[in-house]
Amino acid sequence: MAAARDDMDERILDAALTRVLQVGIRRASLDDIARRAGVNRVTIYRRFTTKENLIDAMLAREIQRTLAEVTTIATATRAWTTRSRRPSSTC
C-alpha cells in the first residue's frame, strides 16, 4: 500500500505529471518540476530521494486513479446490466 500523501506531495506529483506529459520522462528535470510545484528542488529530494522515485510515485498514483475510474465504470455497467435483465412483470 502506498504511503499517505499530503498536499505538497500532491502538488509535486501534479507538476511532475504535467511536465512528463509535455516533454517526456527523460527531459523532465527536477528543476522544472520544482518550479511548477512552487517548491525548491531540495524539497523534492527530501520527499522522494531521486527522480526515479518521484516518477515511480507519479505513475503509481496515476495507475491507482485509472483503476478506481475503471472500477466505478464496471460497477455502474454491472448494475445497469443487472437491472435491464430483470424480467418485467405483466399483470
Backbone as a chain_set.jsonl record, in Angstrom:
{"seq": "MAAARDDMDERILDAALTRVLQVGIRRASLDDIARRAGVNRVTIYRRFTTKENLIDAMLAREIQRTLAEVTTIATATRAWTTRSRRPSSTC", "coords": {"N": [[0.832, -1.173, 0.0], [0.48, 2.266, -0.744], [2.242, 5.042, 0.687], [0.708, 7.58, 2.701], [-0.134, 10.632, 1.194], [0.569, 14.113, 1.367], [-0.652, 17.521, 0.866], [1.469, 18.945, -0.328], [3.027, 16.892, -1.473], [1.158, 16.026, -3.35], [0.973, 18.313, -4.982], [3.555, 18.318, -6.036], [3.568, 15.857, -7.386], [1.515, 16.365, -9.234], [2.718, 18.429, -10.706], [4.9, 17.033, -11.725], [3.605, 15.147, -13.346], [2.37, 16.839, -15.252], [4.651, 18.004, -16.438], [6.028, 15.732, -17.423], [4.18, 14.804, -19.272], [4.365, 16.867, -21.095], [7.085, 16.943, -22.012], [8.234, 14.445, -21.766], [9.711, 11.718, -19.871], [12.552, 11.619, -19.701], [13.398, 14.252, -20.373], [12.158, 15.791, -18.498], [13.021, 17.78, -15.997], [14.084, 17.944, -12.549], [14.318, 20.522, -11.653], [12.517, 21.939, -13.328], [10.123, 20.673, -12.576], [10.028, 21.294, -9.842], [9.82, 24.091, -9.992], [7.289, 24.342, -11.221], [5.716, 23.208, -9.232], [6.046, 24.999, -7.242], [7.996, 24.78, -5.309], [11.221, 24.191, -3.763], [13.939, 22.499, -5.34], [15.335, 20.895, -3.563], [13.373, 20.212, -1.738], [11.901, 18.342, -3.178], [13.809, 16.303, -3.369], [14.06, 15.675, -0.633], [11.567, 14.588, -0.126], [11.171, 12.576, -2.052], [13.608, 11.449, -2.69], [14.978, 10.52, -5.138], [14.831, 11.234, -8.688], [13.837, 9.042, -10.034], [12.337, 7.743, -8.025], [10.373, 9.702, -7.65], [9.107, 9.677, -10.179], [8.209, 7.023, -10.17], [6.361, 7.16, -8.032], [4.563, 9.004, -9.098], [3.608, 7.598, -11.353], [2.476, 5.362, -10.061], [0.429, 6.609, -8.63], [-1.158, 7.57, -10.754], [-1.882, 5.171, -11.988], [-3.384, 4.041, -9.93], [-5.497, 5.912, -9.801], [-6.607, 5.534, -12.348], [-7.404, 2.824, -12.237], [-9.337, 3.015, -10.215], [-11.241, 4.57, -11.514], [-11.946, 2.855, -13.634], [-13.023, 0.751, -12.149], [-15.267, 2.03, -11.041], [-16.743, 2.544, -13.378], [-17.136, -0.092, -14.304], [-18.638, -1.151, -12.194], [-20.948, 0.445, -12.318], [-21.836, -0.239, -14.872], [-22.317, -2.977, -14.528], [-24.406, -2.883, -12.651], [-26.358, -1.572, -14.165], [-26.706, -3.429, -16.257], [-27.663, -5.628, -14.819], [-30.12, -4.623, -13.873], [-31.44, -4.217, -16.314], [-31.819, -6.782, -17.227], [-33.686, -8.005, -15.661], [-36.724, -9.737, -15.432], [-39.665, -8.373, -16.747], [-42.63, -7.601, -15.041], [-45.832, -8.632, -15.861], [-49.128, -7.87, -15.591]], "CA": [[0.0, 0.0, 0.0], [1.274, 3.48, -0.863], [2.249, 5.925, 1.849], [-0.227, 8.697, 2.598], [0.458, 11.823, 0.582], [-0.016, 15.372, 1.797], [-0.915, 18.477, -0.211], [2.701, 19.275, -1.047], [3.334, 15.734, -2.324], [0.212, 16.051, -4.472], [1.403, 19.398, -5.885], [4.766, 17.866, -6.727], [3.165, 14.811, -8.324], [0.778, 17.027, -10.324], [3.704, 19.133, -11.525], [5.675, 16.01, -12.435], [2.753, 14.606, -14.407], [2.241, 17.862, -16.29], [5.925, 18.152, -17.157], [6.313, 14.491, -18.149], [3.289, 14.784, -20.443], [4.843, 17.883, -22.032], [8.409, 16.729, -22.609], [8.711, 13.083, -21.568], [10.395, 11.457, -18.596], [13.976, 11.99, -19.765], [13.613, 15.696, -20.437], [11.516, 16.455, -17.356], [14.035, 17.959, -14.953], [13.567, 18.244, -11.22], [14.213, 21.984, -11.566], [11.24, 22.302, -13.961], [9.036, 20.151, -11.747], [10.021, 22.104, -8.619], [9.299, 25.413, -10.356], [5.84, 24.195, -11.442], [5.068, 22.889, -7.949], [6.255, 26.116, -6.326], [8.869, 24.341, -4.211], [12.641, 24.108, -4.08], [14.348, 21.158, -5.768], [15.734, 20.16, -2.364], [12.132, 19.674, -1.166], [11.591, 17.117, -3.924], [14.778, 15.287, -2.934], [13.724, 15.257, 0.741], [10.331, 13.808, -0.113], [11.188, 11.433, -2.971], [15.003, 10.998, -2.728], [15.528, 10.533, -6.501], [13.871, 11.456, -9.771], [13.214, 7.744, -10.299], [11.3, 7.548, -7.005], [9.293, 10.639, -7.961], [8.389, 9.148, -11.35], [7.506, 5.817, -9.698], [5.205, 7.59, -7.236], [3.617, 9.63, -10.026], [2.979, 6.531, -12.142], [1.634, 4.566, -9.152], [-0.78, 7.391, -8.355], [-1.999, 7.604, -11.952], [-2.441, 3.823, -12.158], [-4.422, 3.907, -8.907], [-6.631, 6.733, -10.247], [-7.208, 4.877, -13.514], [-8.097, 1.615, -11.778], [-10.535, 3.44, -9.485], [-12.203, 5.005, -12.524], [-12.406, 1.65, -14.326], [-13.873, 0.038, -11.202], [-16.53, 2.764, -10.984], [-17.457, 2.296, -14.634], [-17.54, -1.503, -14.323], [-19.712, -1.319, -11.212], [-22.152, 1.076, -12.868], [-22.27, -1.054, -16.006], [-22.859, -4.218, -13.977], [-25.695, -2.558, -12.048], [-27.279, -1.273, -15.265], [-26.974, -4.692, -16.946], [-28.494, -6.438, -13.919], [-31.477, -4.045, -13.896], [-32.072, -4.38, -17.624], [-32.087, -8.205, -17.478], [-34.771, -8.468, -14.807], [-37.956, -9.924, -16.205], [-40.708, -7.401, -16.423], [-43.847, -8.262, -14.568], [-47.026, -8.24, -16.593], [-50.327, -8.239, -14.858]], "C": [[0.884, 1.246, 0.0], [1.173, 4.315, 0.402], [1.256, 7.059, 1.617], [0.514, 9.916, 2.058], [-0.223, 13.065, 1.12], [-0.171, 16.307, 0.601], [0.338, 18.817, -1.014], [3.123, 18.127, -1.961], [2.429, 15.739, -3.56], [0.579, 17.142, -5.476], [2.618, 18.977, -6.696], [4.41, 16.801, -7.763], [2.377, 15.385, -9.499], [1.742, 17.727, -11.28], [4.536, 18.143, -12.337], [4.866, 15.439, -13.592], [2.63, 15.589, -15.567], [3.518, 17.958, -17.121], [6.261, 16.913, -17.969], [5.426, 14.4, -19.39], [3.743, 15.786, -21.507], [6.109, 17.459, -22.765], [8.934, 15.302, -22.488], [9.516, 12.956, -20.283], [11.844, 11.932, -18.633], [14.219, 13.481, -19.684], [12.963, 16.459, -19.293], [12.542, 16.572, -16.229], [13.375, 18.258, -13.613], [13.456, 19.752, -11.007], [12.884, 22.457, -12.153], [10.062, 21.882, -13.089], [8.911, 20.983, -10.466], [9.423, 23.483, -8.888], [7.78, 25.357, -10.517], [5.088, 23.947, -10.135], [5.197, 24.029, -6.946], [7.074, 25.733, -5.102], [10.311, 24.379, -4.687], [12.965, 22.665, -4.483], [14.743, 20.282, -4.58], [14.511, 19.526, -1.698], [11.743, 18.375, -1.868], [12.529, 15.998, -3.493], [14.465, 14.787, -1.521], [12.521, 14.328, 0.762], [10.395, 12.543, -0.965], [12.581, 10.837, -3.189], [15.637, 11.075, -4.117], [14.426, 10.852, -7.506], [13.129, 10.159, -10.074], [12.091, 7.459, -9.293], [10.102, 8.463, -7.243], [8.455, 10.113, -9.117], [7.615, 7.887, -10.964], [6.244, 6.185, -8.918], [4.133, 8.213, -8.121], [2.868, 8.564, -10.83], [2.056, 5.675, -11.283], [0.327, 5.305, -8.856], [-1.711, 7.395, -9.559], [-2.618, 6.244, -12.242], [-3.579, 3.617, -11.169], [-5.67, 4.697, -9.305], [-7.364, 6.059, -11.406], [-7.987, 3.635, -13.101], [-9.365, 1.96, -11.003], [-11.627, 3.864, -10.458], [-12.798, 3.806, -13.272], [-13.347, 0.858, -13.422], [-15.244, 0.708, -11.102], [-17.372, 2.503, -12.223], [-17.971, 0.862, -14.686], [-18.692, -1.757, -13.367], [-21.02, -0.733, -11.736], [-22.71, 0.264, -14.028], [-22.915, -2.343, -15.521], [-24.246, -3.976, -13.381], [-26.734, -2.294, -13.132], [-27.67, -2.552, -15.992], [-27.89, -5.572, -16.11], [-29.934, -5.925, -13.928], [-32.175, -4.296, -15.223], [-32.408, -5.839, -17.939], [-33.228, -8.76, -16.63], [-36.028, -8.642, -15.655], [-39.001, -8.908, -15.782], [-41.976, -8.141, -16.014], [-45.036, -7.732, -15.356], [-48.24, -8.739, -15.836], [-51.517, -8.252, -15.772]], "O": [[1.918, 1.276, 0.668], [0.157, 4.301, 1.096], [0.996, 7.447, 0.478], [1.656, 10.181, 2.435], [-1.439, 13.082, 1.31], [0.137, 15.938, -0.532], [0.278, 18.96, -2.236], [3.532, 18.36, -3.098], [2.886, 15.488, -4.675], [0.506, 16.922, -6.685], [2.701, 19.246, -7.895], [4.901, 16.843, -8.892], [2.549, 14.944, -10.635], [1.605, 17.633, -12.499], [4.839, 18.392, -13.504], [5.388, 15.268, -14.694], [2.773, 15.208, -16.729], [3.47, 17.989, -18.351], [6.734, 17.033, -19.099], [5.883, 13.961, -20.446], [3.52, 15.565, -22.697], [6.203, 17.593, -23.985], [9.979, 14.984, -23.055], [9.943, 13.948, -19.692], [12.309, 12.578, -17.694], [15.142, 13.928, -19.004], [13.199, 17.657, -19.138], [12.886, 15.579, -15.587], [12.253, 18.76, -13.555], [12.591, 20.21, -10.26], [12.199, 23.282, -11.548], [9.12, 22.649, -12.891], [7.803, 21.333, -10.058], [8.616, 23.981, -8.103], [7.067, 26.223, -10.01], [3.965, 24.418, -9.956], [4.528, 24.024, -5.912], [6.885, 26.272, -4.012], [10.582, 24.576, -5.872], [12.326, 21.726, -4.009], [14.513, 19.073, -4.589], [14.602, 18.425, -1.154], [11.306, 17.422, -1.223], [12.091, 14.868, -3.276], [14.595, 13.593, -1.249], [12.459, 13.397, 1.564], [9.748, 11.547, -0.643], [12.697, 9.793, -3.831], [16.722, 11.637, -4.264], [13.238, 10.748, -7.199], [11.927, 10.177, -10.34], [11.019, 6.988, -9.673], [8.955, 8.055, -7.062], [7.226, 10.105, -9.042], [6.475, 7.71, -11.396], [5.186, 5.589, -9.122], [2.941, 7.981, -7.922], [1.646, 8.624, -10.968], [0.971, 5.3, -11.725], [-0.746, 4.702, -8.835], [-2.923, 7.24, -9.406], [-3.76, 6.17, -12.696], [-4.625, 3.078, -11.53], [-6.786, 4.198, -9.159], [-8.594, 6.023, -11.434], [-9.106, 3.418, -13.566], [-10.369, 1.26, -11.127], [-12.802, 3.556, -10.254], [-14.004, 3.751, -13.512], [-14.364, 0.346, -13.889], [-16.268, 0.025, -11.082], [-18.576, 2.268, -12.124], [-19.116, 0.627, -15.071], [-19.621, -2.496, -13.693], [-22.077, -1.351, -11.609], [-23.924, 0.1, -14.149], [-23.948, -2.757, -16.047], [-25.158, -4.777, -13.586], [-27.872, -2.749, -13.021], [-28.843, -2.745, -16.311], [-28.802, -6.2, -16.649], [-30.869, -6.723, -13.984], [-33.377, -4.56, -15.251], [-33.209, -6.1, -18.836], [-33.685, -9.878, -16.867], [-36.351, -7.797, -16.489], [-39.182, -8.632, -14.596], [-42.327, -9.175, -16.582], [-45.213, -6.522, -15.494], [-48.333, -9.917, -15.492], [-52.63, -8.543, -15.333]]}, "num_chains": 1, "name": "protein.A"}
